[in-house]
Amino acid sequence: MTYRIKLEIFEGPLDLLLYLVKKDHLNIYDIPISKVTEQYLEYLNLMQLLDLNIAGEFLVMSATLMQIKSKMLLPAEELQEAQAEEEDPRQELVRRLLEYEKFKEIAEGLRQKEVNQQEVFKRPKLEADKEIGLKDETYFEASIFDLITAFTKALEDIPKELFYQVVKEEFTIEEKVHEILHLLLQQSAVCISELFSKAKNKLEIIVTFLAILELIRLKEIVARQKKLFAEVEITRNKENIIPYDRRSKTETN
């Protein structure tokens, strides 16, 4: 039995490349193409093994990276001759990344203005909120790549063959979904590393990860970080007022 998840939270291949560059503090103007290509293919392979819905543009980018890498691996003399005739094969990719990064910054700026506008007519904090110790902290929304990174850390030694058998009778996605939601009724937020550490074996870690993705897809939970590339934690999505049980019945009908 396999389990396919179609996610709306997936960003594009340029998002993954920017993520890899920033995560390792690389110079975007002098990208170590061999290293980035290797990491990109590792993430892509993991997403495919988990049977996630991946757009074809991810595969196109992988082919582009492999082509650039092959040019960069030319002997020094041939590489110099090639660069004398044409620009560095990485330059077009760098231009696309820089342009895309600007668009993301503009989009984030507009989103922040929307948040600030919402704060103008925000209701005063209730006493009940103060009692449970809610704090006005700034969080960053975790990307799908942050989730995959955390998942990979929990499964560093897992054989790839195990990914093909995701669900067994002892663990199901639906049971994990209800387990996570029940846990979030007891505490406002939980680190996903904590969820992974409670798993009895590696197969349960995989099912837990897929349950997290399913809850994000249903907009039941939000994955967030206190700073970029920090520990990822999940919390209930306050904007979603439809309980999971009722949502499941509605979607079934």
C-alpha positions in Angstrom: 0.0 0.0 0.0 1.4 3.4 -1.0 0.4 6.9 -0.1 0.6 9.8 -2.6 0.3 13.4 -1.3 -0.4 16.3 -3.6 0.9 19.4 -1.9 0.1 23.1 -2.6 3.0 24.1 -0.4 5.6 23.1 -2.9 7.7 25.9 -4.2 9.7 25.7 -7.5 13.2 24.6 -8.3 14.6 28.1 -7.9 13.3 28.1 -4.3 15.2 24.9 -3.7 18.4 26.3 -5.2 18.1 29.5 -3.1 17.5 27.4 0.0 20.7 25.4 -0.7 22.8 28.5 -1.3 21.6 30.3 1.8 21.6 27.2 4.1 25.3 26.6 3.4 26.2 30.4 3.2 27.4 30.0 -0.4 28.4 32.9 -2.6 25.6 33.2 -5.1 28.0 34.9 -7.6 30.4 31.9 -7.5 28.2 28.9 -6.9 30.1 25.6 -6.3 28.0 23.9 -9.0 29.2 20.4 -8.2 28.2 20.6 -4.6 24.9 22.3 -5.2 24.0 19.8 -8.0 24.7 16.9 -5.7 22.5 18.3 -2.9 19.7 19.3 -5.3 19.6 15.7 -6.7 19.5 14.3 -3.1 16.5 16.4 -2.3 14.8 15.6 -5.6 15.5 11.9 -5.1 14.0 11.9 -1.6 10.9 13.7 -2.8 10.4 11.1 -5.5 11.0 8.2 -3.2 8.3 9.6 -0.8 6.0 9.7 -3.9 5.3 13.4 -3.5 3.7 15.3 -6.4 6.7 17.0 -8.1 6.3 19.4 -11.0 8.3 18.6 -14.2 10.2 21.9 -13.8 12.2 20.2 -11.0 13.4 17.6 -13.4 14.2 20.3 -16.0 16.3 22.2 -13.5 18.2 19.0 -12.6 19.1 18.5 -16.3 20.2 22.1 -16.4 22.5 21.7 -13.4 24.0 18.5 -14.8 24.7 20.3 -18.1 26.4 23.2 -16.3 28.3 20.7 -14.1 29.6 18.9 -17.1 30.9 22.1 -18.7 32.6 23.0 -15.4 34.4 19.7 -15.3 36.2 20.3 -18.6 40.0 20.3 -18.3 41.4 23.7 -17.3 42.7 24.6 -20.8 39.5 23.6 -22.5 37.5 25.4 -19.9 39.5 28.6 -20.4 39.0 28.4 -24.2 35.3 27.9 -23.7 35.0 30.8 -21.3 36.9 33.0 -23.7 34.3 32.3 -26.4 31.2 32.4 -24.1 30.3 33.5 -20.6 30.6 31.4 -17.5 27.9 28.6 -17.8 26.7 29.5 -14.3 25.9 33.2 -15.1 22.5 32.6 -16.6 21.5 30.5 -13.5 22.9 33.3 -11.2 20.9 35.9 -13.1 17.7 33.8 -12.7 18.3 33.3 -9.0 19.0 37.0 -8.3 15.9 38.0 -10.2 13.8 35.4 -8.5 15.2 36.5 -5.1 14.1 40.1 -5.8 10.6 39.0 -6.6 10.4 37.0 -3.4 11.6 39.9 -1.3 8.9 42.2 -3.0 6.3 39.5 -2.3 7.4 39.2 1.3 7.3 43.0 1.7 3.7 43.1 0.4 2.8 40.3 2.7 4.3 42.1 5.7 2.3 45.2 4.8 -0.9 43.1 4.8 0.0 41.7 8.3 0.7 45.2 9.6 -2.6 46.4 8.2 -4.4 43.6 10.0 -2.8 44.7 13.3 -4.5 48.1 13.1 -7.9 46.6 14.1 -6.6 43.7 16.1 -8.8 42.7 19.1 -7.2 43.2 22.5 -5.6 40.1 24.0 -8.0 38.1 26.2 -7.2 37.2 29.8 -7.4 33.5 28.8 -4.6 34.1 26.3 -2.4 35.7 29.0 -3.0 32.8 31.3 -1.7 30.2 28.9 1.4 32.3 28.4 1.0 33.3 24.8 3.8 35.6 23.7 4.1 37.9 20.7 7.1 36.2 19.1 8.2 36.5 15.5 8.3 33.3 13.5 9.3 32.4 10.0 7.1 30.0 8.0 9.1 26.8 7.4 9.4 25.7 3.8 8.9 22.2 2.5 12.7 22.0 2.2 13.1 22.8 5.9 10.8 19.9 6.6 12.7 17.6 4.3 16.0 18.6 6.0 14.6 17.8 9.4 13.2 14.6 8.1 16.6 13.6 6.6 18.4 14.3 9.8 16.1 11.8 11.5 16.7 9.2 8.8 20.4 9.5 8.1 21.1 5.8 8.2 17.8 4.5 6.7 18.2 2.2 3.6 16.5 3.8 0.5 14.6 0.5 -0.1 12.4 1.1 3.0 10.9 4.2 1.4 8.9 2.0 -1.1 6.8 0.4 1.7 5.4 3.4 3.5 2.4 2.1 5.3 2.0 -1.1 7.3 -0.8 -2.3 9.6 1.0 -1.1 12.7 1.2 2.6 11.5 -1.2 4.5 9.3 -1.3 8.1 8.1 -4.8 8.7 9.5 -3.8 7.5 12.9 -0.7 9.7 13.0 -2.8 12.7 11.9 -5.2 12.2 14.8 -2.3 11.6 17.2 -0.6 14.9 16.2 -3.8 16.9 16.4 -4.5 15.4 19.9 -1.0 16.4 21.0 -1.6 19.9 19.8 -4.6 20.1 22.0 -2.4 19.5 25.0 0.4 21.9 24.0 0.4 25.0 21.7 3.4 23.9 19.6 5.7 20.9 19.2 9.0 20.4 17.5 8.9 17.9 14.7 12.2 16.5 16.0 10.3 15.6 19.1 7.7 13.7 17.1 10.4 11.8 15.2 12.3 11.0 18.5 9.1 9.3 19.9 8.9 6.9 16.9 9.6 3.3 17.6 11.4 2.7 14.3 12.3 4.3 11.0 9.1 3.3 9.3 7.1 5.2 11.9 9.2 8.3 11.3 8.3 8.1 7.6 4.6 7.8 8.4 4.8 10.7 10.9 6.5 12.9 8.3 3.7 12.1 5.7 1.1 12.9 8.4 2.7 16.3 9.0 2.6 17.0 5.2 -1.0 15.9 5.1 -2.0 18.2 7.9 -0.2 21.1 6.2 -2.0 20.4 2.9 -5.3 20.5 4.8 -4.3 23.7 6.4 -4.8 22.2 9.9 -1.3 23.1 11.1 1.4 25.6 10.3 5.2 24.8 10.3 7.3 27.6 11.5 10.8 28.6 12.8 12.0 31.2 15.2 14.8 32.0 12.7 15.8 30.8 9.3 17.1 27.2 9.2 16.3 26.8 12.9 14.4 24.0 14.6 11.0 23.5 12.9 7.9 23.3 15.0 4.2 22.9 14.2 1.2 24.6 15.7 -2.5 24.6 14.9 -3.6 26.9 12.1 -5.8 29.4 13.9 -7.4 30.5 10.7 -8.8 27.0 10.1 -12.1 26.7 12.0 -13.3 23.4 10.6 -12.3 20.4 12.8 -10.3 17.7 11.0 -13.1 15.0 11.5 -15.7 17.3 9.9 -13.4 18.3 7.1 -12.7 14.7 6.2 -16.4 13.9 6.0 -17.1 17.0 3.9 -14.3 16.2 1.4 -15.5 12.6 1.2 -19.0 13.7 0.4 
